[in-house]
Amino acid sequence: MSAWQPYVDDHLMCEIEGNYLSSAAIIGHDGSVWSQSPTFPQIKPEEVAAMMNDFAEPGTLAPTGLYLGGTKYMVIQGEPGAVIRGKKGPGGVTVKKTNMALIIGIYDEPMTPGQCNMIVERLGTADEWTEEQRVLTAEAVHYGNVKYRGWQLTTVMLNSLNFLGP
């Protein structure tokens, strides 16, 4: 099991107001899968490249759409350079870019876009990570795996995942 799996299992696939994401993943900027839920689609290198291009040059995905595992999502308002949001029928996707990874959450009704955004974007807020977590992330990217025992989330991060305010 990947050291990142608890982030996906416990903090992306978590319950929020009785709802859950359909699938989630943490993907390196190079397209490498750090961790994913069992139902996360097989992401293609060109799909990751297109997302990374949109983060570098916001708006490039709008004309063509956002693709994940071959499924097309209409790009809706996000945060240029930081968050891409997509919609497909009653569901959608949120992609949060961190310094080293993309945090991706896919949802269907009854989960709302706002609930998906909250889960994905809060976990992707690197300012809430401890210095130890940042070092371990750097090691994971440099060495290809995380060298530590027992990943602990900070209280701040846990509280932010449970925050249901504005």
C-alpha positions as CSV (number, residue, x, y, z in Angstrom):
1,M,0.0,0.0,0.0
2,S,1.2,3.5,-0.9
3,A,2.0,5.8,2.0
4,W,-0.4,8.2,0.3
5,Q,-3.3,5.7,0.5
6,P,-4.6,7.0,3.8
7,Y,-5.0,10.4,2.3
8,V,-7.2,9.0,-0.4
9,D,-9.1,6.5,1.8
10,D,-9.6,8.6,4.9
11,H,-9.5,12.2,3.7
12,L,-10.7,12.3,0.1
13,M,-13.2,9.4,0.2
14,C,-14.5,10.7,3.5
15,E,-18.1,11.4,4.4
16,I,-19.3,15.0,4.2
17,E,-22.9,15.7,5.2
18,G,-23.8,12.1,4.3
19,N,-22.2,12.1,0.9
20,Y,-18.9,10.7,-0.6
21,L,-16.8,11.3,-3.6
22,S,-17.2,8.6,-6.3
23,S,-13.4,8.4,-6.7
24,A,-10.2,10.3,-5.9
25,A,-6.5,10.2,-6.6
26,I,-3.2,11.9,-5.9
27,I,-1.2,12.2,-9.1
28,G,2.3,13.5,-9.5
29,H,2.8,16.4,-12.0
30,D,4.5,13.8,-14.2
31,G,1.4,11.7,-14.3
32,S,2.6,9.1,-11.8
33,V,-0.1,7.7,-9.6
34,W,0.8,8.3,-5.9
35,S,-2.5,6.8,-4.7
36,Q,-6.0,6.3,-5.9
37,S,-9.4,4.9,-4.9
38,P,-10.3,1.6,-6.6
39,T,-12.8,3.2,-8.9
40,F,-10.6,6.1,-10.1
41,P,-10.4,6.0,-13.9
42,Q,-7.2,5.0,-15.8
43,I,-5.7,8.5,-16.3
44,K,-3.7,9.0,-19.5
45,P,-0.4,10.9,-19.7
46,E,-1.8,13.4,-22.2
47,E,-4.7,14.1,-19.8
48,V,-2.3,15.1,-17.1
49,A,-0.2,17.1,-19.5
50,A,-3.3,19.0,-20.6
51,M,-4.2,19.8,-17.0
52,M,-0.7,21.0,-16.2
53,N,-0.8,23.2,-19.3
54,D,-4.1,24.7,-18.1
55,F,-2.5,25.5,-14.8
56,A,0.4,27.2,-16.6
57,E,-1.8,28.9,-19.1
58,P,-5.3,29.2,-17.6
59,G,-8.2,28.8,-20.1
60,T,-6.5,26.3,-22.5
61,L,-8.9,23.5,-21.4
62,A,-12.1,25.5,-21.8
63,P,-12.5,25.0,-25.6
64,T,-11.7,21.2,-25.6
65,G,-12.9,20.1,-22.1
66,L,-11.1,18.3,-19.3
67,Y,-10.6,14.6,-19.9
68,L,-10.1,12.0,-17.1
69,G,-9.8,8.4,-18.2
70,G,-11.3,9.3,-21.5
71,T,-14.4,10.9,-19.9
72,K,-15.0,14.5,-21.0
73,Y,-16.0,17.2,-18.5
74,M,-17.1,20.7,-19.4
75,V,-14.6,23.1,-17.7
76,I,-16.4,25.5,-15.4
77,Q,-15.1,28.4,-13.3
78,G,-12.0,27.4,-11.2
79,E,-9.1,29.4,-9.8
80,P,-6.5,30.1,-12.5
81,G,-3.3,28.3,-11.8
82,A,-4.6,26.5,-8.7
83,V,-8.0,24.7,-9.3
84,I,-9.7,23.3,-12.3
85,R,-13.4,22.3,-12.0
86,G,-15.4,20.3,-14.5
87,K,-19.0,19.2,-14.9
88,K,-20.6,16.3,-16.6
89,G,-24.4,15.7,-16.1
90,P,-25.2,15.5,-12.4
91,G,-21.6,15.0,-11.4
92,G,-18.2,16.6,-11.9
93,V,-14.6,16.9,-10.9
94,T,-12.3,19.1,-8.9
95,V,-8.5,19.2,-9.5
96,K,-6.3,21.0,-7.0
97,K,-2.7,21.7,-8.0
98,T,-0.1,21.6,-5.2
99,N,3.6,22.2,-5.5
100,M,4.2,18.5,-6.4
101,A,0.9,16.8,-7.1
102,L,-2.6,17.0,-8.4
103,I,-5.4,16.1,-6.0
104,I,-8.4,14.9,-7.9
105,G,-11.9,14.3,-6.7
106,I,-14.8,13.0,-8.9
107,Y,-18.4,13.2,-7.6
108,D,-22.0,12.3,-8.6
109,E,-25.3,13.4,-7.1
110,P,-26.3,13.6,-4.3
111,M,-22.8,15.2,-3.5
112,T,-22.8,18.8,-4.5
113,P,-20.0,20.6,-6.4
114,G,-19.3,22.7,-3.3
115,Q,-18.8,19.6,-1.1
116,C,-16.4,18.1,-3.6
117,N,-14.5,21.4,-3.8
118,M,-14.3,21.6,0.0
119,I,-12.8,18.0,0.3
120,V,-10.3,18.3,-2.5
121,E,-9.2,21.9,-2.0
122,R,-8.8,21.7,1.8
123,L,-6.5,18.6,1.5
124,G,-4.6,20.4,-1.3
125,T,-3.8,23.4,0.8
126,A,-0.1,23.0,1.4
127,D,0.0,25.9,3.9
128,E,-1.7,23.5,6.4
129,W,1.0,20.9,6.1
130,T,3.7,20.5,8.7
131,E,7.4,20.9,7.8
132,E,7.8,17.2,8.2
133,Q,5.0,16.5,5.7
134,R,6.7,18.8,3.2
135,V,10.0,17.0,3.6
136,L,8.4,13.6,3.2
137,T,6.6,14.8,0.1
138,A,10.0,16.0,-1.3
139,E,11.5,12.7,-0.5
140,A,8.6,10.9,-2.2
141,V,9.2,12.8,-5.4
142,H,12.9,12.5,-5.3
143,Y,13.2,8.8,-4.4
144,G,10.0,7.5,-5.8
145,N,8.5,6.5,-2.5
146,V,7.9,7.9,0.9
147,K,10.5,6.8,3.5
148,Y,8.7,7.0,6.9
149,R,6.6,5.0,9.3
150,G,3.1,6.1,10.2
151,W,1.8,9.2,8.5
152,Q,0.1,11.6,10.8
153,L,-2.1,14.5,9.7
154,T,-2.0,17.7,11.7
155,T,-4.9,18.8,13.8
156,V,-5.3,21.8,11.5
157,M,-5.7,19.6,8.4
158,L,-8.2,17.3,10.1
159,N,-10.2,20.3,11.3
160,S,-10.1,21.9,7.9
161,L,-11.6,18.7,6.3
162,N,-14.5,18.8,8.8
163,F,-15.1,22.6,8.4
164,L,-18.6,23.1,7.0
165,G,-18.7,26.9,7.1
166,P,-18.5,29.4,4.2
